[in-house]
Amino acid sequence: MIRFTAIVGKNMSELVLHPQNLLRVPLRGRRLVARVEERAQEVRRLIIAQPPKTSVGVTVLIRTKNDAASIGQLLEDIRANQEYFSGPVQVVLVDTESSDDTLKIAERYKDFFELTVVPIKQAAFDYATSLNVGFKAAKFPLVFTLVGHSSFTNRLTLATAALYVDRPDFAGGFCYTMPNSNASMSERLVMGFHTPAKMLNKPARPLKKEVMGMMGANCSLVRREVWQKLGGYDVRYAAGGEDADFGHRALRAGYKIMVDPVLTVYHTHGLGLIGNIRQLQYWHKLDRPRPFNAAELAKFRSDLRA
């Protein structure tokens, strides 16, 4: 359950994690920090005003491959969130043959939360399958989906689950990502001045129409029961787009999807202008099922070429 006394006693300045990532956005940095703080405080007030009736436990599903440089920070962020969320936490790592210290670093945190490692062979990897095997290992009704090179923007991310655990019509929630510490200037400008930043300007609200990037698996909260009822992520979307397809099917089935700013995380690939254009072109191809092709993906993901 939520540890209310811990939340009440905190200063506002302590709710934002890694504010330096946002401060690096030209002209908008301080405003973005204030927005994240404001939304985290809003969640704090909502949970205190109406505690959940149902016991809250969450699974954090993280897809990893050679994320030794970043996985420690993400797991530290989960620890920081546990100061505000005292329910049980399970971290599921779906690891694709990491050859670095990713798993060794993760093992250091097994005393802070339950750690479940689900190995997957590179030859068997695709985006939908890797999510499905992670969900099969998930113990709790609400599942956060992340990637190993992301980090949290605030300390109320896990606690947000308390807002939705008692809502049977809730399929999931998401928010677009903000620039991580590796963000290029073009990524900082796009995220700081375009849709991602605009989504921080409003409180959580139901998604009224389908949008590109909805329920993105690098930053989403999913009700496991809905995942089961819908038959999981569609494995035909092997190259990606499995998350948006899941959102599409959930909406058609009558479930609600929330756009919740507190769910936003830091996640970028450090791509320059040309790389971002190529990535956008690739994303537009994912509105229909495609087979996974590592070589095609690596054309705009320089971090995957090693």
SEDRENTOR-290592 format. One line per 4 residues: their letters; for each residue x, y, z of C-alpha. Coordinates in Angstrom, 2 decimals, padded with zeros to 5 digits. Layout:
% residues N
a = X:Y:Z; ...
This chain:
% residues 306
mirf = 000.00:000.00:000.00; 000.97:003.65:-000.16; 003.02:005.02:002.70; 001.01:008.23:003.27
taiv = 003.10:009.69:006.10; 006.21:009.57:003.94; 004.44:011.42:001.13; 003.02:014.14:003.35
gknm = 006.36:014.92:004.91; 008.31:015.50:001.71; 009.32:018.83:000.27; 008.20:019.64:-003.24
selv = 011.76:019.84:-004.52; 012.34:016.19:-003.76; 009.73:014.68:-006.09; 011.55:015.23:-009.40
lhpq = 014.30:012.77:-010.27; 017.27:013.83:-012.43; 016.05:017.39:-013.07; 019.31:018.07:-014.90
nllr = 017.93:016.10:-017.86; 015.11:018.58:-018.22; 017.23:021.64:-017.45; 019.29:020.82:-020.54
vplr = 016.28:021.61:-022.74; 016.94:025.12:-024.08; 014.61:027.85:-022.80; 012.06:025.34:-021.43
grrl = 014.05:023.41:-018.84; 012.86:025.07:-015.64; 009.27:025.05:-016.82; 009.45:021.31:-017.55
varv = 010.88:020.59:-014.10; 008.01:022.58:-012.58; 005.47:020.64:-014.65; 006.80:017.26:-013.55
eera = 006.81:018.46:-009.95; 003.27:019.76:-010.23; 001.94:016.49:-011.69; 003.70:014.39:-009.06
qevr = 002.22:016.57:-006.33; -001.19:016.14:-007.93; -000.90:012.35:-007.68; 000.25:012.70:-004.07
rlii = -002.88:014.68:-003.21; -005.22:012.30:-005.04; -003.87:009.22:-003.29; -004.04:010.83:000.13
aqpp = -007.61:012.00:-000.50; -008.85:008.61:-001.70; -006.68:005.64:-000.70; -007.20:002.50:-002.83
ktsv = -009.56:-000.18:-001.53; -007.53:-002.94:-003.14; -004.04:-003.90:-002.04; -001.54:-002.57:-004.57
gvtv = 001.39:-004.56:-005.91; 003.23:-003.80:-009.13; 005.50:-005.59:-011.57; 008.11:-003.51:-013.38
lirt = 008.92:-005.24:-016.67; 012.24:-004.09:-018.15; 013.61:-005.29:-021.48; 017.41:-005.32:-021.43
knda = 020.36:-006.04:-023.67; 023.82:-004.84:-022.63; 022.45:-002.03:-020.46; 025.19:-002.10:-017.83
asig = 025.77:001.63:-018.27; 022.16:002.51:-017.37; 020.38:-000.33:-015.58; 021.81:000.60:-012.17
qlle = 020.31:004.08:-012.39; 016.90:002.71:-013.34; 016.91:000.25:-010.45; 017.97:003.07:-008.11
dira = 014.98:005.03:-009.37; 012.72:002.11:-008.46; 014.26:002.16:-004.98; 013.60:005.90:-004.74
nqey = 009.96:005.27:-005.68; 009.63:002.70:-002.91; 009.93:005.48:-000.38; 006.42:006.48:-001.49
fsgp = 005.11:003.06:-002.43; 005.31:000.36:000.23; 003.42:-002.37:-001.61; 005.25:-005.39:-003.04
vqvv = 007.38:-004.75:-006.12; 008.59:-007.34:-008.60; 011.15:-006.42:-011.23; 011.12:-008.68:-014.29
lvdt = 014.15:-008.38:-016.55; 013.56:-009.82:-020.02; 017.19:-010.05:-021.04; 018.37:-010.74:-024.58
essd = 021.77:-012.36:-024.16; 023.52:-009.46:-022.42; 027.29:-009.98:-022.59; 028.17:-007.13:-020.23
dtlk = 027.44:-006.70:-016.49; 023.72:-005.93:-016.85; 022.60:-008.99:-014.88; 025.38:-008.72:-012.30
iaer = 024.35:-005.15:-011.53; 020.70:-006.17:-011.29; 021.56:-008.93:-008.80; 022.78:-006.27:-006.35
ykdf = 019.17:-005.09:-005.93; 017.49:-008.40:-005.11; 017.25:-007.43:-001.44; 015.14:-004.36:-002.27
felt = 012.50:-006.03:-004.45; 011.78:-009.41:-005.98; 013.99:-009.87:-009.04; 012.95:-012.24:-011.82
vvpi = 015.24:-012.72:-014.82; 013.63:-014.09:-017.99; 016.31:-014.88:-020.60; 015.45:-014.76:-024.29
kqaa = 017.73:-015.75:-027.16; 018.60:-013.14:-029.75; 017.38:-015.49:-032.48; 013.98:-015.67:-030.74
fdya = 013.70:-011.95:-030.00; 011.02:-009.71:-031.36; 009.20:-006.85:-029.68; 005.85:-008.53:-029.10
tsln = 007.30:-011.84:-027.92; 009.67:-010.19:-025.47; 006.76:-008.39:-023.83; 004.58:-011.47:-023.71
vgfk = 007.19:-013.61:-021.96; 007.66:-010.83:-019.43; 003.93:-010.60:-018.73; 003.77:-014.35:-018.22
aakf = 006.33:-013.95:-015.43; 004.52:-010.98:-013.87; 002.91:-011.63:-010.47; 000.90:-008.48:-009.93
plvf = -002.21:-007.05:-011.61; -000.52:-003.85:-012.81; 002.63:-003.94:-014.93; 004.95:-001.06:-015.80
tlvg = 006.79:-001.65:-019.08; 010.19:-000.02:-019.54; 013.51:-000.50:-021.28; 016.89:-000.80:-019.60
hssf = 018.24:002.50:-020.89; 015.45:004.62:-019.44; 015.08:006.31:-016.05; 012.24:007.73:-013.96
tnrl = 011.30:011.41:-013.95; 009.76:011.43:-010.47; 009.24:009.53:-007.21; 005.48:008.96:-007.61
tlat = 005.59:006.75:-010.70; 004.99:003.47:-008.86; 002.46:005.09:-006.54; 000.40:006.06:-009.59
aaly = -000.77:002.44:-009.73; -002.96:003.16:-006.70; -005.10:005.49:-008.81; -006.09:002.71:-011.21
vdrp = -006.04:-000.58:-009.31; -009.75:-000.30:-008.39; -010.91:000.58:-011.92; -011.93:-002.53:-013.90
dfag = -012.40:-000.46:-017.06; -008.73:000.60:-016.97; -006.61:-001.08:-019.66; -003.52:001.04:-019.23
gfcy = -001.88:004.41:-019.13; 001.05:006.09:-020.81; 002.85:009.32:-021.47; 005.47:010.27:-024.03
tmpn = 009.10:010.21:-022.96; 011.39:013.12:-022.11; 015.10:013.55:-022.98; 017.51:011.35:-021.05
snas = 021.09:012.27:-020.14; 022.30:011.00:-023.56; 019.88:013.16:-025.55; 021.18:015.02:-028.57
mser = 020.31:018.67:-029.14; 017.67:017.72:-031.71; 016.04:015.28:-029.26; 016.01:017.92:-026.52
lvmg = 014.42:020.46:-028.84; 011.75:018.10:-030.20; 010.78:016.72:-026.81; 011.00:020.08:-025.07
fhtp = 008.84:022.01:-027.51; 006.56:019.45:-029.14; 003.96:016.87:-028.03; 005.86:015.35:-025.07
akml = 006.14:018.68:-023.28; 002.55:019.62:-024.08; 001.31:016.42:-022.42; 002.81:017.61:-019.13
nkpa = 000.64:020.73:-019.17; -002.58:018.90:-018.26; -003.67:016.50:-015.53; -004.24:012.83:-016.26
rplk = -007.17:012.32:-018.65; -008.71:009.55:-020.75; -007.38:009.14:-024.28; -010.12:010.37:-026.60
kevm = -008.65:009.27:-029.93; -005.84:007.03:-031.04; -002.46:008.70:-031.39; 000.93:007.57:-032.62
gmmg = 002.97:006.21:-029.74; 000.03:005.41:-027.47; 000.82:002.77:-024.85; 004.49:002.85:-025.88
ancs = 006.22:-000.07:-024.16; 009.10:002.17:-023.11; 006.70:004.02:-020.80; 003.35:002.39:-020.00
lvrr = 001.22:000.93:-017.21; -000.88:-002.09:-018.21; -003.55:-004.09:-016.42; -002.42:-007.71:-016.71
evwq = -006.00:-009.00:-016.80; -006.69:-006.95:-019.94; -003.47:-008.27:-021.51; -004.80:-011.78:-020.89
klgg = -008.30:-011.07:-022.20; -006.97:-009.52:-025.39; -004.63:-012.45:-026.03; -001.44:-010.57:-025.22
ydvr = 000.59:-008.49:-027.64; 000.08:-009.53:-031.25; 003.20:-011.44:-032.33; 002.61:-010.40:-035.94
yaag = 003.93:-006.97:-034.89; 007.39:-008.43:-034.43; 009.25:-005.33:-035.62; 007.36:-003.00:-033.31
geda = 003.98:-001.34:-033.10; 002.76:-004.16:-030.87; 002.14:-001.65:-028.08; 000.01:000.74:-030.16
dfgh = -001.90:-002.24:-031.56; -002.60:-003.38:-027.99; -003.96:000.07:-027.20; -006.10:000.02:-030.32
ralr = -007.64:-003.33:-029.41; -008.21:-002.24:-025.81; -010.12:000.86:-026.91; -012.22:-001.16:-029.35
agyk = -013.05:-003.58:-026.53; -014.45:-000.70:-024.46; -011.57:-000.21:-022.04; -010.13:003.16:-021.10
imvd = -006.56:004.33:-021.60; -005.24:007.19:-019.52; -002.71:009.80:-020.59; -000.90:010.33:-017.30
pvlt = 002.05:012.75:-017.12; 003.44:011.09:-013.98; 004.12:007.96:-016.04; 006.57:009.75:-018.31
vyht = 010.17:008.56:-018.14; 013.46:009.73:-019.59; 014.27:007.76:-022.73; 016.32:008.74:-025.77
hglg = 018.84:007.06:-028.07; 021.17:010.00:-028.59; 020.20:010.31:-032.25; 021.06:013.35:-034.31
lign = 018.71:015.07:-036.73; 019.15:012.54:-039.54; 018.83:009.61:-037.15; 015.60:011.00:-035.74
irql = 014.16:011.47:-039.21; 015.02:007.87:-040.09; 013.49:006.68:-036.82; 010.26:008.54:-037.55
qywh = 010.14:007.01:-041.03; 010.61:003.57:-039.49; 007.87:004.16:-036.93; 005.38:005.05:-039.67
kldr = 005.95:001.60:-041.15; 004.82:-000.04:-037.93; 001.12:000.69:-038.37; 000.94:-002.77:-039.93
prpf = 002.55:-006.09:-038.96; 006.18:-006.52:-040.00; 008.80:-009.20:-039.26; 011.66:-008.22:-036.97
naae = 014.80:-007.25:-038.88; 017.78:-006.28:-036.72; 019.74:-004.88:-039.67; 016.90:-002.56:-040.66
lakf = 016.50:-001.35:-037.08; 020.24:-000.64:-036.78; 020.11:001.78:-039.73; 018.95:004.54:-037.39
rsdl = 019.96:003.08:-034.01; 023.71:003.62:-033.82; 023.75:002.09:-030.33; 022.71:-001.27:-031.84
ra = 025.52:-001.51:-034.36; 028.23:-002.59:-031.95
